[in-house]
Amino acid sequence: MTESNKSLELDVTTMLGVSNLTYYRNHGNSIRMFKNAKKQFSHWQLSAFKSSEFKSVTPRSSNNKIENGELLHNIKIDNNIKFLCNSIMLLAVSNENKDVIGKDLSNIFKKIEPEILMKYPEVWEFVIIKMKYHGLINEKMIGMIFQEYLKFNSSYNINNYFVLDAIINNTGKSENLFSLIENLGLDKMDDNNIAHIISKFYKFAKNNSHKSESEACLEKARELYQMQQFKSTRVNASYLLGESIFSPESTFERYNSISAYFKTTQISISSLFVSVYKLHELGIYNSTLWNEQKPLSFAMSEFDQKISKSYGDTADGLLYPNDNLLTIYIQVMKVFGKNKELHALLDRLVNLKYPLGIQLFSVYLESLNEFDRNELIRCLNAYDVRFQKLSECRSEYDLRRVKARLPKVAASGSFEGFVRNLDMNWDIVRRWNWPGRKT
């Protein structure tokens, strides 16, 4: 390879990388980058992949024309795989062609040379990510991916943990999980796969209306946990959350024994609030004490001690919350009438610069009384309009004139202080997505 060719290779890799990264934000720019890369490398397009000629690329220089020819051929394969992955990402999917696209994507696994999949496991990942993004993964598709993966794994004994995770997380049938364990065994799964499969069995146990199937799933989840010689933080968290549903009365002992030796996670904290909810639901909350406290008091104390209060304090070992934890926290606060904590949560999310999306925002609004809910939405929408008008000003004079003319945004009730601080916090709040947002 000449130095100029190396430079071109870097350029195409960069262009394809930018195309991938910008796909979800700027589809037009992503397409343009892909086309530019293709123009420069159209002469490198292979007519076909030949597995008999497929060899690993080793970075070496040689005066031997045959060796250089093999190297060039392998670099062509490498670039064609990059183009294939980008082409998958950029496929235009609509309601009219979804079925056809889904079939074409699934056929990639059946038709591509296994040697290609061995060296380029990202092909699996690009196909599955594309399918998930467009809602193309259904039970039939999972079954097909599962069968192709089993063939690939049994023939070449190569694991792809990303594919396994996709199968585990997207299947709606417990028999698929039993089959997965029977055909592969746990030794061909990574820690993440095992944690997810335990969680999924607990989920099936909770949601299955047939008692025998529910009990089989619960038994399997517990068995898988006990089988782990080394129980990782992830596996422990899945176990804690699952057991919080089925034996909430023992949560305190489980949580303490695991927390003494393993790092606390968002899922671990969630398990406390799930248990509080279940104890209340079962009518045994009032007769239960955790560390001589009511269960909710203990859960709230752990939340306050171990969950971040402001952006950046994760450096002190605190955990940044996620939507799942915040959802169960909000629901439990609502059940126990903790209105003060609910109102304070919004300020905490501002301090955390938390990306509050519409789903979590809807859960939050449902926890408020009707007056506070309507007042909060009214003020957010009014301030959003105010900000839009101010951002259109092109001079200091215009800004002062428009500002003087616009009515002040003020709230009555519980969110008076929150709304009063919107001038200072709007750069964070304007990135939130609330129901009924008008701009």
QUIKAUR-V304656 format. One line per field, one symbol per residue. burial: b if it has 9 or more other ideal C-beta (glycine too) atoms within 8 Angstrom, else e. A space follows every 50 residues. Layout:
burial=???
This chain:
burial=eeeeebebbebbbebbebbbebbeeeeeebbebbebbbebbeebeeeebe beebeeeeeeeeeeeebbebbbbbbbbbbbbbbbbbbbbbbebeeebbee bbeebbebbeebebebbbeebebbbbbbbbbbebebbeeebbbbbbebbb ebbeeeeeebbbbbbbbbebbeebebbbbbbeebebeebeebbbbbbbbb bbebbbebeeeebbbbbbebbeebbeebeeebebbbbbbbbbbbbbebee bbebbeebbeebebbbbbbbbbbbbbbbbbeeeebeebebeebbbbebbb bbbeebbbbeeebbeeebbebeebbbbbbbbbbbeeebeebbbebbbbbb bbeeebbeebbbbbbebbeeebbebbbbbbbbbbbbbbbbeebeeeebbe ebeeebeebebeeebbebbebbeebbebbeebebeebee
